[in-house]
Amino acid sequence: MTKKALVAKGKRKVHKVMKEYEEGELKSGPGGKGGPVKSREQAIAIALSEARNAGAPIPENPSRQS
């Protein structure tokens, strides 16, 4: 895949996750067993993580790099 296609795929994934959060359907934990996500920051973290797993070129959080 080209970088442009990966960026588009990442944007779609982030949009999908944030829409789930706004509708109250986003769940935390493995398999969604941790209950609903209540904070926007947690929803953003989940969205970026899923986009990275989909192959989008999103850098890791600088505070987590060692």
C-alpha positions as a Markdown table, in Angstrom:
| # | Residue | x | y | z |
|---|---|---|---|---|
| 1 | Met | 0.0 | 0.0 | 0.0 |
| 2 | Thr | 1.1 | 3.5 | -0.7 |
| 3 | Lys | 1.6 | 6.0 | 2.2 |
| 4 | Lys | -1.4 | 8.0 | 1.0 |
| 5 | Ala | -3.6 | 4.9 | 1.2 |
| 6 | Leu | -2.3 | 4.1 | 4.7 |
| 7 | Val | -3.0 | 7.6 | 5.8 |
| 8 | Ala | -6.6 | 7.5 | 4.5 |
| 9 | Lys | -7.1 | 4.1 | 6.1 |
| 10 | Gly | -5.9 | 5.6 | 9.4 |
| 11 | Lys | -8.2 | 8.6 | 9.1 |
| 12 | Arg | -11.2 | 6.3 | 8.5 |
| 13 | Lys | -10.3 | 4.1 | 11.5 |
| 14 | Val | -10.0 | 7.2 | 13.8 |
| 15 | His | -13.3 | 8.6 | 12.5 |
| 16 | Lys | -15.0 | 5.3 | 13.1 |
| 17 | Val | -13.8 | 4.9 | 16.7 |
| 18 | Met | -14.6 | 8.5 | 17.6 |
| 19 | Lys | -18.1 | 8.1 | 16.2 |
| 20 | Glu | -18.5 | 5.0 | 18.4 |
| 21 | Tyr | -17.4 | 7.1 | 21.4 |
| 22 | Glu | -19.8 | 9.9 | 20.6 |
| 23 | Glu | -22.7 | 7.4 | 20.3 |
| 24 | Gly | -21.7 | 5.7 | 23.6 |
| 25 | Glu | -20.8 | 2.4 | 22.0 |
| 26 | Leu | -17.0 | 2.4 | 22.4 |
| 27 | Lys | -15.9 | -0.2 | 24.9 |
| 28 | Ser | -12.5 | -0.5 | 26.6 |
| 29 | Gly | -10.4 | -3.6 | 27.4 |
| 30 | Pro | -9.8 | -6.7 | 25.3 |
| 31 | Gly | -13.0 | -7.6 | 23.4 |
| 32 | Gly | -14.8 | -4.6 | 24.9 |
| 33 | Lys | -15.3 | -6.3 | 28.3 |
| 34 | Gly | -14.0 | -3.3 | 30.3 |
| 35 | Gly | -17.2 | -1.3 | 30.0 |
| 36 | Pro | -17.9 | 1.9 | 28.1 |
| 37 | Val | -15.3 | 4.5 | 27.5 |
| 38 | Lys | -16.1 | 7.7 | 29.5 |
| 39 | Ser | -13.2 | 10.1 | 28.7 |
| 40 | Arg | -12.4 | 11.7 | 25.4 |
| 41 | Glu | -8.7 | 11.2 | 26.0 |
| 42 | Gln | -9.1 | 7.4 | 26.4 |
| 43 | Ala | -11.2 | 7.3 | 23.2 |
| 44 | Ile | -8.4 | 9.2 | 21.3 |
| 45 | Ala | -5.8 | 6.8 | 22.6 |
| 46 | Ile | -7.9 | 3.8 | 21.5 |
| 47 | Ala | -8.5 | 5.4 | 18.0 |
| 48 | Leu | -4.8 | 6.1 | 17.5 |
| 49 | Ser | -3.8 | 2.6 | 18.6 |
| 50 | Glu | -6.3 | 0.9 | 16.3 |
| 51 | Ala | -5.1 | 3.1 | 13.4 |
| 52 | Arg | -1.5 | 2.1 | 14.1 |
| 53 | Asn | -2.5 | -1.5 | 14.1 |
| 54 | Ala | -4.2 | -1.0 | 10.7 |
| 55 | Gly | -0.9 | 0.2 | 9.4 |
| 56 | Ala | -1.3 | 4.0 | 9.5 |
| 57 | Pro | 2.0 | 6.0 | 9.9 |
| 58 | Ile | 1.1 | 7.5 | 13.2 |
| 59 | Pro | 4.1 | 8.0 | 15.5 |
| 60 | Glu | 4.1 | 6.5 | 19.0 |
| 61 | Asn | 3.4 | 8.8 | 22.0 |
| 62 | Pro | 6.7 | 10.6 | 22.8 |
| 63 | Ser | 6.2 | 10.2 | 26.5 |
| 64 | Arg | 6.1 | 6.4 | 26.2 |
| 65 | Gln | 9.3 | 6.1 | 24.2 |
| 66 | Ser | 12.4 | 5.3 | 26.2 |
